[in-house]
Amino acid sequence: MLKITEVKPNLLIELEGRPYQVLNAAHQMLGRGYGMTRAKLRDLKSGAIIERVFKGNETVKEVLLEKIKAFYLWQKEKEFHFVDVQGEKEFVLFEERVGFSKNFLKEGERVEILFFQDEPLLLNLPVKMAFKVVETEPGIRGDRETPGTKKAKIETGFEVRVPLFVKEGEIILVDTRDGSYVGRAK
């Protein structure tokens, strides 16, 4: 059990039998040693965001999610299909749970799935992933104060802003948290 002063952003907690991720938390000390923490939480099952105030000696339970390594298989409409690395168990994550990560899924890609009570909840991708540039325009240099960028489509169909020197067929690294160009893959 955690004290209210230990509630921090990105912490996973359990309230009333449901898993939540702390988005932000602000601790305040009130008179005579009385404290409270105001937190914004995301329900990991429904995606709903709530605000909650924890007071005084209240405690919260940290939730431990089971992490399973898996391979991405395919997508059918809003369903994303995965299989664990042993090939024993196949499961489905819906688009709402996959979120922005859907832009970086390649067939056969190794990923990490977080489970809560045998239910798949979240998809974890590596922070940096390598992708082949399948379409981009030639970079045209001109008079400018800042370095130029252009659009490039990667093999998953997602468009990334890249420097002018990047050409079709090159392998680039992309940050999966925000979809930004990181550099060339080595």
N, CA and C of each residue as an Amber inpcrd file, in Angstrom:
protein
   558
   0.8430000  -1.1770000   0.0000000   0.0000000   0.0000000   0.0000000
   0.8910000   1.2430000   0.0000000   0.4540000   2.2500000  -0.7370000
   1.2090000   3.4870000  -0.8710000   0.5040000   4.6200000  -0.1340000
   1.2930000   5.4810000   0.4790000   0.7320000   6.6870000   1.0970000
   0.3590000   7.6680000  -0.0110000  -0.4900000   8.6440000   0.3130000
  -0.9300000   9.5890000  -0.7140000   0.2210000  10.4530000  -1.2260000
   1.2690000  10.6190000  -0.4320000   2.4180000  11.4070000  -0.8810000
   3.2500000  10.6540000  -1.9220000   3.0320000   9.3490000  -2.0520000
   3.7770000   8.5300000  -3.0160000   3.0550000   8.3960000  -4.3610000
   1.8870000   9.0080000  -4.4830000   1.1400000   8.9740000  -5.7440000
   1.8130000   9.9490000  -6.7070000   2.3730000   9.4170000  -7.7870000
   3.1420000  10.2000000  -8.7620000   2.6560000   9.8830000 -10.1770000
   2.9420000  10.7580000 -11.1440000   2.5680000  10.4840000 -12.5400000
   3.1590000   9.1690000 -13.0490000   2.4010000   8.4840000 -13.8920000
   2.7240000   7.2030000 -14.5270000   2.6300000   5.9970000 -13.5930000
   2.3030000   6.2230000 -12.3320000   2.1110000   5.1260000 -11.3940000
   0.8170000   4.4090000 -11.7480000   0.8030000   3.0910000 -11.6310000
  -0.4000000   2.3050000 -11.8760000  -0.9880000   1.8980000 -10.5320000
  -2.2450000   2.2850000 -10.2920000  -2.8960000   1.9910000  -9.0230000
  -4.2250000   1.2880000  -9.2610000  -4.7480000   0.6820000  -8.1920000
  -6.0370000   0.0050000  -8.2710000  -7.0070000   0.6930000  -7.3260000
  -8.1720000   1.0820000  -7.8470000  -9.2400000   1.6710000  -7.0550000
 -10.5160000   0.9060000  -7.3420000 -11.1710000   0.4450000  -6.3150000
 -12.4450000  -0.2620000  -6.4580000 -12.3650000  -1.3920000  -7.4880000
 -11.2450000  -2.1000000  -7.4910000 -11.0740000  -3.2480000  -8.3680000
 -10.7500000  -2.9310000  -9.8190000 -10.4960000  -1.6440000 -10.1440000
 -10.1780000  -1.2470000 -11.5200000  -8.7750000  -0.6550000 -11.5710000
  -8.0170000  -0.9170000 -12.6530000  -6.6670000  -0.3620000 -12.7770000
  -6.7100000   1.0660000 -13.3370000  -5.8930000   1.9390000 -12.7630000
  -5.7920000   3.3280000 -13.2070000  -4.3320000   3.6990000 -13.3760000
  -4.0750000   4.6210000 -14.3020000  -2.7540000   5.2120000 -14.4610000
  -2.8480000   6.6520000 -13.9900000  -1.9070000   7.0690000 -13.1420000
  -1.8870000   8.4400000 -12.6520000  -1.3110000   9.3240000 -13.7540000
  -2.1020000  10.2920000 -14.2140000  -1.6400000  11.2150000 -15.2520000
  -0.8930000  12.3880000 -14.6380000  -1.4380000  12.9470000 -13.5580000
  -0.7130000  13.9630000 -12.8020000  -1.2080000  13.9570000 -11.3690000
  -0.3770000  14.4470000 -10.4600000  -0.7150000  14.4530000  -9.0430000
  -0.0680000  15.6630000  -8.3860000  -0.8370000  16.3240000  -7.5230000
  -0.3300000  17.4830000  -6.7880000  -0.6200000  17.2790000  -5.3130000
   0.4350000  17.2800000  -4.5080000   0.3020000  17.0860000  -3.0600000
   0.2700000  18.4480000  -2.3850000  -0.6520000  18.6160000  -1.4210000
  -0.7640000  19.8680000  -0.6750000  -0.7960000  19.5670000   0.8100000
  -0.0870000  20.3800000   1.5610000  -0.1440000  20.2840000   3.0240000
  -1.0980000  21.3500000   3.5170000  -2.0720000  20.9390000   4.2880000
  -3.0160000  21.8700000   4.8750000  -2.6460000  22.0460000   6.3490000
  -3.4160000  22.8020000   7.0680000  -3.0980000  23.0780000   8.4710000
  -3.0110000  21.8420000   9.3420000  -2.1920000  21.9270000  10.3850000
  -2.0100000  20.8880000  11.4070000  -1.6130000  19.5240000  10.8490000
  -0.7550000  19.5130000   9.8600000  -0.2130000  18.2570000   9.3360000
  -1.1520000  17.4710000   8.4450000  -2.3020000  18.0350000   8.1440000
  -3.2720000  17.3570000   7.2830000  -2.8700000  17.5830000   5.8330000
  -2.7640000  16.5170000   5.0700000  -2.3660000  16.6460000   3.6700000
  -3.3830000  16.0160000   2.7450000  -3.2910000  16.3990000   1.4870000
  -4.1480000  15.7850000   0.4730000  -3.4140000  15.7640000  -0.8570000
  -3.8120000  14.8420000  -1.7160000  -3.2510000  14.7480000  -3.0570000
  -4.3980000  14.7550000  -4.0520000  -4.3410000  15.6960000  -4.9590000
  -5.3320000  15.7970000  -6.0340000  -4.6960000  15.1520000  -7.2600000
  -5.3750000  14.1430000  -7.8190000  -4.8000000  13.3920000  -8.9360000
  -5.7780000  13.2620000 -10.0870000  -5.2230000  13.2390000 -11.2840000
  -5.9940000  12.9540000 -12.4970000  -5.6010000  11.5420000 -12.9130000
  -6.6090000  10.6790000 -13.0940000  -6.3780000   9.2660000 -13.3450000
  -7.0480000   8.8140000 -14.6320000  -6.4120000   7.8720000 -15.3390000
  -7.0190000   7.2710000 -16.5290000  -7.3750000   5.8320000 -16.2080000
  -8.6500000   5.5030000 -16.4070000  -9.1240000   4.1340000 -16.2330000
  -8.5520000   3.3150000 -17.3920000  -7.7510000   2.3050000 -17.0830000
  -7.0770000   1.5400000 -18.1290000  -8.0200000   0.6010000 -18.8760000
  -9.1900000   0.3210000 -18.3160000 -10.1500000  -0.5380000 -19.0200000
 -11.0220000   0.2580000 -19.9730000 -11.5350000   1.3870000 -19.5220000
 -12.4710000   2.1530000 -20.3500000 -11.8210000   3.3430000 -21.0530000
 -10.6810000   3.8100000 -20.5430000 -10.0270000   4.9770000 -21.1180000
 -10.5340000   6.2900000 -20.5390000 -11.5490000   6.2310000 -19.6700000
 -12.1230000   7.4390000 -19.0730000 -11.1120000   8.1040000 -18.1330000
 -11.1570000   9.4320000 -18.0920000 -10.2680000  10.1880000 -17.2130000
 -11.1080000  10.7710000 -16.0880000 -10.6380000  10.5480000 -14.8530000
 -11.3540000  11.0560000 -13.6890000 -10.3890000  11.8530000 -12.8140000
 -10.9490000  12.6680000 -11.9310000 -10.1490000  13.3630000 -10.9250000
 -10.5240000  12.7860000  -9.5720000  -9.5260000  12.6380000  -8.7160000
  -9.7590000  12.0480000  -7.4060000  -8.9020000  12.7840000  -6.3920000
  -9.4540000  13.0150000  -5.2040000  -8.7200000  13.6420000  -4.1050000
  -8.5000000  12.5830000  -3.0350000  -7.2340000  12.3670000  -2.6910000
  -6.8730000  11.4470000  -1.6200000  -6.5470000  12.2930000  -0.3900000
  -7.0990000  11.9450000   0.7760000  -6.9400000  12.7690000   1.9730000
  -6.2500000  12.0210000   3.1010000  -5.5280000  12.7890000   3.9120000
  -4.9710000  12.3190000   5.1790000  -4.1920000  11.0340000   5.1110000
  -4.6470000  10.0520000   5.8950000  -3.9470000   8.7710000   6.0150000
  -4.4250000   7.7340000   5.0170000  -5.1650000   8.1460000   4.0130000
  -5.6640000   7.2220000   2.9970000  -4.4790000   6.5620000   2.2840000
  -4.6590000   5.3180000   1.8900000  -3.6140000   4.6130000   1.1410000
  -4.2060000   4.1000000  -0.1620000  -3.3340000   3.8600000  -1.1360000
  -3.7510000   3.3040000  -2.4180000  -2.9140000   2.0590000  -2.7010000
  -3.4990000   1.1710000  -3.4490000  -2.8280000  -0.0810000  -3.7880000
  -2.1900000   0.0460000  -5.1690000  -0.9030000  -0.2390000  -5.2330000
  -0.2130000  -0.2320000  -6.5210000  -0.5830000  -1.5050000  -7.2570000
  -0.9260000  -1.3720000  -8.5250000  -1.3200000  -2.5330000  -9.3130000
  -0.1120000  -3.0310000 -10.0910000   0.0440000  -4.3300000 -10.1040000
   1.1160000  -4.9420000 -10.8690000   0.5010000  -5.6210000 -12.0790000
   0.8590000  -5.1570000 -13.2410000   0.3430000  -5.7370000 -14.4720000
   1.3040000  -6.8080000 -14.9570000   0.7450000  -7.8930000 -15.4430000
   1.5560000  -8.9690000 -16.0030000   2.0200000  -8.5520000 -17.3910000
   3.3120000  -8.6890000 -17.6530000   3.8720000  -8.3200000 -18.9530000
   4.1310000  -9.5880000 -19.7540000   3.5710000  -9.6320000 -20.9600000
   3.7490000 -10.7980000 -21.8200000   4.3410000 -10.3440000 -23.1510000
   5.4200000 -10.9850000 -23.5450000   6.0280000 -10.7200000 -24.8560000
   5.1830000 -11.4180000 -25.9170000   4.9240000 -10.6970000 -27.0000000
   4.0640000 -11.2480000 -28.0460000   4.5040000 -10.7400000 -29.4090000
   3.9530000 -11.3600000 -30.4480000   4.1720000 -10.9270000 -31.8240000
   2.8550000 -10.4030000 -32.3760000   2.9530000  -9.3010000 -33.1270000
   1.7790000  -8.7620000 -33.8040000   1.5090000  -9.6070000 -35.0400000
   0.2610000 -10.0440000 -35.2130000  -0.0900000 -10.8860000 -36.3540000
  -0.7610000 -10.0990000 -37.4680000  -1.9590000  -9.5620000 -37.2000000
  -2.6890000  -8.8410000 -38.2360000  -3.7640000  -7.9680000 -37.6100000
  -4.3720000  -7.1390000 -38.4720000  -5.4670000  -6.2680000 -38.0600000
  -6.6880000  -6.5880000 -38.9040000  -7.8400000  -6.6720000 -38.2510000
  -9.1080000  -6.8580000 -38.9580000 -10.0630000  -5.8220000 -38.3980000
 -10.3620000  -4.8200000 -39.2150000 -11.1870000  -3.6770000 -38.8200000
 -10.5810000  -3.0230000 -37.5820000 -11.2420000  -3.0690000 -36.4310000
 -10.7130000  -2.4080000 -35.2320000 -10.0990000  -3.3890000 -34.2390000
  -9.8240000  -4.6020000 -34.7010000  -9.2250000  -5.6330000 -33.8660000
  -7.7760000  -5.8760000 -34.2870000  -6.8830000  -5.8860000 -33.2880000
  -5.4770000  -6.1690000 -33.5350000  -5.1590000  -7.5080000 -32.8890000
  -4.6480000  -8.4450000 -33.6780000  -4.4180000  -9.8140000 -33.2100000
  -2.9390000 -10.0310000 -32.8850000  -2.7020000 -10.6930000 -31.7500000
  -1.3530000 -10.9750000 -31.2580000  -1.2810000 -12.4300000 -30.8190000
  -0.0560000 -12.9470000 -30.7490000   0.1820000 -14.2800000 -30.2030000
   1.4090000 -14.1740000 -29.2980000   1.3720000 -14.8840000 -28.1530000
   2.5300000 -14.8420000 -27.2520000   3.7200000 -15.5040000 -27.9340000
   4.9280000 -15.2270000 -27.4480000   6.1390000 -15.6890000 -28.1430000
   6.2630000 -17.2080000 -28.1940000   5.6010000 -17.9220000 -27.2800000
   5.6350000 -19.3830000 -27.3270000   4.6410000 -19.9280000 -28.3540000
   3.7530000 -19.0650000 -28.8440000   2.7610000 -19.4920000 -29.8300000
   1.6080000 -20.2650000 -29.2250000   1.4530000 -20.1860000 -27.8980000
   0.4150000 -20.9590000 -27.2170000  -0.9190000 -20.2250000 -27.1300000
  -0.8630000 -18.9050000 -26.9710000  -2.0880000 -18.1630000 -26.6870000
  -2.2200000 -16.9850000 -27.6560000  -3.3710000 -16.8970000 -28.3160000
  -3.6440000 -15.7840000 -29.2100000  -4.6780000 -14.8860000 -28.5390000
  -4.5260000 -13.5700000 -28.6920000  -5.4690000 -12.6440000 -28.0750000
  -5.6370000 -11.4140000 -28.9410000  -6.6700000 -10.6240000 -28.6170000
  -7.0670000  -9.4700000 -29.4180000  -7.0770000  -8.2180000 -28.5470000
  -6.5490000  -7.1340000 -29.0940000  -6.6720000  -5.8140000 -28.4780000
  -7.4790000  -4.9480000 -29.4360000  -8.4230000  -4.1940000 -28.9020000
  -9.2240000  -3.3080000 -29.7400000  -8.5100000  -1.9810000 -29.9240000
  -8.8800000  -1.2860000 -30.9880000  -8.2160000  -0.0440000 -31.3890000
  -8.1250000   0.9700000 -30.2540000  -9.1540000   1.0630000 -29.4070000
  -9.1310000   2.0240000 -28.2970000  -7.9690000   1.7400000 -27.3410000
  -7.6250000   0.4590000 -27.1660000  -6.5360000   0.0900000 -26.2540000
  -5.1690000   0.2100000 -26.9170000  -5.1210000   0.0280000 -28.2280000
  -3.8550000   0.1230000 -28.9540000  -3.4600000   1.5880000 -29.1040000
  -4.4400000   2.4530000 -29.3740000  -4.2100000   3.8930000 -29.4590000
  -3.2460000   4.2970000 -30.5630000  -2.3960000   5.2730000 -30.2570000
  -1.4480000   5.8390000 -31.2250000  -0.4380000   4.7910000 -31.7120000
  -0.2130000   3.7630000 -30.9270000   0.7580000   2.7180000 -31.2810000
   0.3940000   1.9840000 -32.5620000  -0.8790000   2.0560000 -32.9900000
  -1.2920000   1.3500000 -34.2070000  -0.5120000   1.8150000 -35.4340000
   0.0150000   3.0420000 -35.3970000   0.7740000   3.5920000 -36.5160000
   2.1400000   2.9370000 -36.6940000   2.5620000   2.1240000 -35.7280000
   3.9130000   1.5730000 -35.7610000   3.9390000   0.0430000 -35.7140000
   2.7890000  -0.5920000 -35.9140000   2.7330000  -2.0540000 -35.8760000
   3.0480000  -2.6420000 -37.2420000   4.0260000  -3.5480000 -37.2580000
   4.3850000  -4.2890000 -38.4640000   4.1480000  -5.7660000 -38.1700000
   3.6700000  -6.4970000 -39.1590000   3.4510000  -7.9270000 -38.9630000
   4.7370000  -8.5950000 -38.5200000   4.6180000  -9.4270000 -37.4810000
   5.7740000 -10.1350000 -36.9490000   6.5840000  -9.3390000 -35.9480000
   6.2030000  -8.0830000 -35.6900000   6.9320000  -7.2270000 -34.7510000
   6.7380000  -7.7370000 -33.3250000   7.8220000  -7.7630000 -32.5690000
   7.7590000  -8.2050000 -31.1680000   7.3470000  -7.0190000 -30.3000000
   6.3360000  -7.2180000 -29.4670000   5.7980000  -6.1690000 -28.6040000
   5.6030000  -6.7160000 -27.1980000   5.1750000  -5.8440000 -26.2940000
   4.8730000  -6.2440000 -24.9290000   3.4320000  -5.8600000 -24.6300000
   2.6570000  -6.8060000 -24.1280000   1.2600000  -6.5730000 -23.7870000
   1.1370000  -6.6270000 -22.2710000   0.4470000  -5.6330000 -21.6960000
   0.2230000  -5.6070000 -20.2560000  -1.1650000  -6.1540000 -19.9530000
  -1.2270000  -7.1220000 -19.0360000  -2.4810000  -7.7830000 -18.6610000
  -2.8530000  -7.4280000 -17.2290000  -4.1570000  -7.2900000 -16.9780000
  -4.7020000  -7.1090000 -15.6370000  -5.7780000  -8.1640000 -15.4510000
  -5.5550000  -9.0750000 -14.4940000  -6.4940000 -10.1670000 -14.2180000
  -6.8450000 -10.9270000 -15.5000000  -5.8380000 -11.3520000 -16.2320000
  -5.9580000 -12.1390000 -17.4710000  -6.6780000 -11.4240000 -18.5990000
  -6.7720000 -10.1010000 -18.5380000  -7.3800000  -9.3160000 -19.6150000
  -6.3220000  -8.4000000 -20.2160000  -6.0960000  -8.4750000 -21.5540000
  -5.1020000  -7.5860000 -22.1580000  -5.5670000  -6.1390000 -22.0830000
  -4.6790000  -5.2500000 -21.5790000  -5.0450000  -3.8490000 -21.3730000
  -4.2990000  -2.8890000 -22.2710000  -2.9820000  -2.9820000 -22.2630000
  -2.1540000  -1.9880000 -22.9410000  -1.1100000  -2.6410000 -23.8230000
  -0.7120000  -1.8950000 -24.8330000   0.3490000  -2.3190000 -25.7300000
   1.5610000  -1.4460000 -25.4730000   2.7010000  -2.0660000 -25.2200000
   3.9560000  -1.3310000 -25.0340000   4.8610000  -1.6080000 -26.2230000
   5.3010000  -0.5370000 -26.8720000   6.2600000  -0.6600000 -27.9660000
   7.6010000  -0.1300000 -27.5070000   8.6890000  -0.5450000 -28.1510000
   9.9730000   0.0870000 -27.8500000   9.8790000   1.5810000 -28.1580000
  10.6400000   2.4080000 -27.4560000  10.5880000   3.8560000 -27.6630000
  11.0380000   4.2130000 -29.0730000  12.0990000   3.5660000 -29.5570000
  12.5970000   3.8230000 -30.9190000  12.4430000   2.5560000 -31.7450000
  11.8860000   2.7290000 -32.9480000  11.7480000   1.5970000 -33.8630000
  12.2440000   1.9990000 -35.2450000  12.7740000   1.0230000 -35.9780000
  13.3000000   1.2640000 -37.3220000  12.2290000   0.9660000 -38.3730000
  12.1140000   1.8710000 -39.3500000  11.1450000   1.7180000 -40.4340000
  11.7890000   2.1150000 -41.7540000  11.3250000   1.4820000 -42.8320000
  11.7920000   1.8150000 -44.1670000  10.9310000   2.9490000 -44.7130000
  11.5730000   3.9450000 -45.3210000  10.8560000   5.0400000 -45.9660000
  10.4000000   4.5220000 -47.3280000   9.0850000   4.5190000 -47.5600000
   8.5640000   3.9810000 -48.8190000   8.1820000   5.0770000 -49.8020000
   8.0170000   6.3060000 -49.3150000   7.6270000   7.3920000 -50.2120000
   8.0430000   8.7350000 -49.6210000   8.7290000   9.5350000 -50.4120000
   9.0860000  10.8930000 -50.0120000   9.4750000  11.6790000 -51.2610000
   9.3430000  12.9760000 -51.1680000   9.7330000  13.8400000 -52.2800000
  11.2170000  14.1660000 -52.1580000  11.8510000  14.5440000 -53.2810000
  13.2540000  14.9580000 -53.1830000  13.3650000  16.2200000 -52.3290000
  14.4310000  16.3270000 -51.5650000  14.6430000  17.5150000 -50.7350000
  15.1880000  18.6620000 -51.5680000  14.5450000  19.8050000 -51.4850000
  14.9990000  20.9910000 -52.2240000  15.5120000  21.9960000 -51.2130000
  16.7560000  22.3740000 -51.4040000  17.3570000  23.3360000 -50.4840000
  17.0540000  24.7410000 -50.9500000  16.9890000  25.6350000 -49.9840000
  16.7360000  27.0230000 -50.3270000  17.2090000  27.9120000 -49.1970000
  16.9130000  29.1930000 -49.3100000  17.3020000  30.1240000 -48.2590000
  16.3230000  29.9990000 -47.0950000  16.8320000  29.5410000 -45.9920000
  15.9910000  29.4520000 -44.7910000  16.8800000  29.5250000 -43.5600000
  16.2940000  29.9890000 -42.4800000  17.0470000  30.1060000 -41.2340000
  17.1310000  28.7870000 -40.4880000  16.0850000  27.9770000 -40.6090000
  16.0530000  26.7060000 -39.8840000  16.2160000  25.5570000 -40.8660000
  16.6880000  24.4220000 -40.3790000  16.8260000  23.2720000 -41.2740000
  15.4670000  22.8530000 -41.8150000  15.4280000  22.4710000 -43.0800000
  14.1730000  22.0970000 -43.7140000  13.7800000  20.6660000 -43.4150000
  12.4760000  20.4310000 -43.4690000  11.9610000  19.0820000 -43.3220000
  10.9410000  18.8290000 -44.4310000  10.6150000  17.5550000 -44.5890000
   9.6190000  17.1510000 -45.5770000   8.8780000  15.9460000 -45.0240000
   7.7630000  15.5990000 -45.6670000   6.9930000  14.4320000 -45.2550000
   7.5980000  13.1800000 -45.8670000   7.5610000  12.1030000 -45.0880000
   7.9910000  10.8030000 -45.5850000   7.0190000   9.7560000 -45.0590000
   6.5990000   8.8570000 -45.9320000   5.6910000   7.7810000 -45.5270000
   6.5370000   6.5500000 -45.2170000   6.3160000   5.9840000 -44.0260000
   7.0430000   4.7650000 -43.6520000   6.2130000   3.5410000 -44.0360000
   6.7930000   2.3710000 -43.8940000   6.1650000   1.1330000 -44.3730000
   4.8210000   0.8110000 -43.7480000   4.4790000   1.4010000 -42.6100000
   3.1670000   1.1650000 -41.9970000   2.1140000   2.1210000 -42.5340000
   2.5290000   3.1120000 -43.3510000   1.6030000   4.0890000 -43.8990000
   1.5680000   5.3960000 -43.1200000   2.2520000   5.4480000 -41.9790000
   2.2940000   6.6570000 -41.1620000   3.2560000   7.6710000 -41.7870000
   2.8970000   8.9650000 -41.7190000   3.7670000  10.0180000 -42.2560000
   4.5650000  10.6770000 -41.1460000   5.8580000  10.8510000 -41.4000000
   6.8030000  11.4140000 -40.4400000   7.4840000  12.6110000 -41.0940000
   7.7430000  13.6630000 -40.3330000   8.5450000  14.7990000 -40.8170000
  10.0110000  14.4100000 -40.6780000  10.7490000  14.4640000 -41.7940000
  12.1560000  14.0610000 -41.8060000  13.0020000  15.1760000 -42.4110000
  14.3220000  15.1680000 -42.1570000  15.2060000  16.1470000 -42.7970000
  15.2310000  15.9540000 -44.3160000  15.6500000  16.9710000 -45.0280000
  15.6510000  16.9550000 -46.4920000  16.5460000  15.8750000 -47.0970000
  17.5900000  15.4320000 -46.3740000  18.5200000  14.4610000 -46.9460000
  17.9930000  13.0220000 -46.9460000  16.8880000  12.7380000 -46.2810000
  16.3440000  11.3770000 -46.2280000  15.7150000  11.0290000 -47.5770000
  16.0570000   9.8160000 -48.0910000  15.5750000   9.3740000 -49.3980000
  14.7230000   8.1130000 -49.2530000  13.9690000   7.8150000 -50.3020000
  13.1860000   6.5760000 -50.3300000  14.1120000   5.3770000 -50.2040000
  13.6470000   4.3650000 -49.4800000  14.4410000   3.1480000 -49.3080000
  15.3300000   3.1650000 -48.0790000  15.5640000   4.3320000 -47.4780000
  16.3970000   4.4100000 -46.2750000  15.6410000   3.8810000 -45.0650000
  16.3910000   3.4160000 -44.0900000  15.8190000   2.9510000 -42.8260000
  16.0440000   4.0630000 -41.7990000  14.9440000   4.5090000 -41.1770000
  15.0360000   5.5850000 -40.1800000  14.4950000   5.1080000 -38.8440000
  14.9090000   5.7990000 -37.7890000  14.3830000   5.5280000 -36.4510000
  13.2830000   6.5330000 -36.1370000  12.1790000   6.0350000 -35.5860000
  11.0450000   6.8810000 -35.2340000  10.7340000   6.6820000 -33.7590000
  10.4450000   7.7860000 -33.0570000  10.0400000   7.7460000 -31.6550000
   8.5560000   7.3620000 -31.6250000   8.2250000   6.2120000 -31.0360000
   6.8490000   5.7170000 -31.0520000   5.9310000   6.4540000 -30.0750000
   6.4910000   7.2780000 -29.2180000   5.6410000   8.0350000 -28.2820000
   4.9400000   9.1860000 -28.9810000   5.6340000   9.8260000 -29.9450000
   5.0410000  11.0010000 -30.5990000   5.1530000  10.9760000 -32.1250000
   5.7730000   9.9440000 -32.6830000   5.8790000   9.8230000 -34.1310000
   6.9040000  10.7240000 -34.7600000   7.9020000  11.1380000 -34.0060000
   8.9200000  12.0530000 -34.5420000  10.1460000  11.2820000 -35.0550000
  10.8340000  11.8990000 -36.0070000  12.0750000  11.3600000 -36.5790000
  13.1720000  11.4490000 -35.5270000  13.9340000  10.3520000 -35.3540000
  15.0320000  10.3350000 -34.4020000  16.3730000  10.3890000 -35.1200000
  16.4920000   9.6220000 -36.2060000  17.7480000   9.5670000 -36.9470000
  17.7290000   8.4050000 -37.9140000  18.8660000   8.2110000 -38.5640000
  19.0170000   7.0710000 -39.4730000  19.3630000   5.8360000 -38.6510000
  18.8620000   4.6870000 -39.0730000  19.1930000   3.4370000 -38.4130000
  20.5650000   2.9940000 -38.8760000  21.3170000   2.3680000 -38.0000000
  22.6740000   1.9190000 -38.3350000  22.7080000   0.4680000 -38.6460000
